Amino acid sequence: RHFGSKRDLFLACVDEVWRRLREAVEEEIAAEPDPAGWVLAVPRAITTLRRRRLAPTQLWLHALSEATDDAEIRRHFRRHLREVHDYVAGVLRRAQEAGAIHRDRDVEAEAWIGIGVGLLRSVQDRFGAGLPRPRVVVGIPSGATEVEKRAVHEAALAAGARSAYGRCSTRAIRRTR
């Protein structure tokens, strides 16, 4: 396939990596019998793609920097991020409908948080070991299930935290990498 410009090639790369990421997420979900594991399907799929030398979040960071000066990339990437959000929210909604996520949790907000954490993790990866790995304190609603508590901690650790402390009612939970 021939492209009219480097921009067209770049946008095609963004779309192709996104297609491959969705396929990898669906493979993760199909391989995971416990719907609670679906919550981590996106970060696991990203890890799988990174082993294949594809880095969707790094590509997204590059698109963010290019969008500052290029209106076409900005428009494309805005639509793209909305599509990513809708897909991630859909994955979380499926897990919620299967009972793995409490029905009161806002999967729309959780999807944006997950995308934001992924982008922050990419910044950490790009700048390497020079950035400190923080200890993270996470507030967990008192009605959260054990699976939800574990998912929150695993997400914090997957985002690069050195350790995660969760506070739920009167009980503190600590997990370290």
C-alpha positions in Angstrom: 0.0 0.0 0.0 1.3 3.4 -0.9 0.8 6.5 1.2 0.5 10.1 0.0 2.6 11.4 3.0 4.4 10.5 6.1 1.4 11.6 8.0 -0.9 9.2 6.2 1.6 6.4 6.9 1.8 7.4 10.6 -2.0 7.4 10.9 -2.2 4.0 9.2 0.3 2.7 11.7 -1.8 4.0 14.6 -4.9 2.2 13.1 -3.1 -1.0 12.5 -1.6 -1.2 15.9 -5.0 -0.5 17.4 -6.5 -3.4 15.3 -3.8 -5.7 16.6 -4.3 -4.6 20.2 -8.1 -5.3 20.0 -7.3 -8.8 18.6 -4.9 -9.4 21.5 -7.4 -8.2 24.1 -10.1 -10.5 22.7 -7.6 -13.4 22.8 -6.8 -12.6 26.5 -10.5 -12.5 27.3 -11.2 -15.8 25.4 -8.3 -17.5 27.4 -9.5 -16.2 30.8 -12.5 -18.1 32.2 -12.8 -15.8 35.2 -14.5 -12.5 34.2 -12.5 -10.8 36.9 -9.4 -11.4 34.8 -10.9 -9.5 31.9 -10.3 -6.3 33.8 -6.6 -6.8 33.1 -7.0 -8.0 29.5 -5.9 -4.6 28.0 -2.6 -4.3 30.0 -1.8 -7.9 29.4 -2.5 -7.5 25.6 -0.2 -4.4 25.6 2.5 -6.5 27.2 2.0 -9.2 24.6 2.3 -6.8 21.8 5.4 -5.2 23.3 7.1 -8.6 23.3 6.4 -8.6 19.5 8.0 -5.1 19.3 4.7 -3.2 18.9 4.1 -0.5 21.5 0.6 1.0 21.2 1.0 3.4 24.1 4.3 4.6 22.9 2.7 5.3 19.5 -0.1 7.1 21.3 2.4 9.3 23.1 4.0 10.2 19.8 0.6 11.0 18.3 -0.1 13.3 21.3 3.1 15.2 20.7 2.5 15.4 16.9 -1.1 16.5 17.5 0.1 19.8 19.0 1.3 21.0 15.6 -0.9 19.1 13.1 -4.6 19.6 13.0 -5.2 16.4 10.9 -3.4 14.2 13.4 -5.2 16.0 16.2 -8.6 15.2 14.7 -7.7 11.6 13.9 -6.2 11.0 17.3 -9.2 12.5 19.1 -11.5 10.1 17.2 -9.0 7.3 17.8 -8.8 7.9 21.6 -12.6 8.0 21.8 -12.7 4.6 20.0 -10.1 3.2 22.4 -12.1 4.5 25.4 -15.4 3.1 24.1 -13.7 -0.3 23.5 -12.1 -0.4 27.0 -15.3 0.7 28.6 -17.1 -2.1 26.7 -14.6 -4.7 28.0 -15.2 -3.4 31.5 -18.9 -3.4 31.0 -18.8 -7.1 29.9 -16.9 -7.9 33.1 -19.4 -5.9 35.1 -22.4 -7.7 33.5 -20.7 -11.0 34.4 -20.5 -9.9 38.1 -16.7 -9.2 38.2 -17.1 -5.5 38.8 -19.5 -4.0 41.3 -22.6 -2.6 39.5 -22.1 0.8 41.1 -18.6 1.3 39.5 -18.6 3.8 36.6 -16.9 1.8 33.7 -16.8 5.0 31.6 -14.6 6.7 34.1 -12.6 3.6 34.8 -11.8 3.3 31.1 -10.4 6.9 31.0 -8.4 6.2 34.2 -7.0 3.0 32.7 -6.0 4.8 29.5 -4.4 7.6 31.5 -2.4 5.2 33.6 -1.2 3.4 30.4 0.0 6.7 28.9 1.8 7.6 32.2 3.4 4.2 32.2 4.6 4.9 28.7 6.2 8.1 29.8 8.0 6.1 32.5 9.1 3.5 30.0 10.4 6.1 27.6 12.5 8.0 30.2 13.7 4.8 31.7 15.0 4.0 35.2 15.6 7.7 35.9 12.0 8.1 37.1 11.2 6.9 40.6 8.7 4.2 41.1 6.3 5.6 43.7 4.4 4.0 46.5 0.7 4.4 45.8 -2.2 4.7 48.2 -5.5 3.7 46.7 -9.0 4.4 48.1 -11.2 1.3 47.7 -15.0 1.6 48.3 -16.1 -0.4 51.3 -18.5 -2.5 49.2 -15.7 -3.7 46.8 -15.3 -7.4 46.4 -12.0 -9.2 47.0 -11.6 -9.5 43.2 -12.1 -5.8 42.7 -9.6 -5.0 45.5 -7.0 -7.3 43.9 -7.7 -5.7 40.5 -7.1 -2.2 41.8 -3.8 -3.3 43.4 -2.7 -5.2 40.3 -3.5 -2.1 38.1 -1.4 0.1 40.4 1.5 -2.3 40.2 1.1 -2.8 36.5 1.3 1.0 36.1 4.7 1.0 37.6 4.1 1.5 41.3 6.8 0.1 43.6 4.0 -0.9 46.1 0.3 -0.3 46.5 -1.6 0.3 49.7 -5.3 0.0 49.6 -7.6 1.4 52.2 -11.0 -0.2 52.6 -13.1 0.5 55.6 -10.9 -0.1 58.6 -8.6 -2.6 56.9 -5.4 -1.8 55.1 -4.1 -4.0 52.4 -0.5 -3.9 51.1 0.9 -5.6 48.0 4.3 -5.2 46.5 5.8 -6.3 43.2 
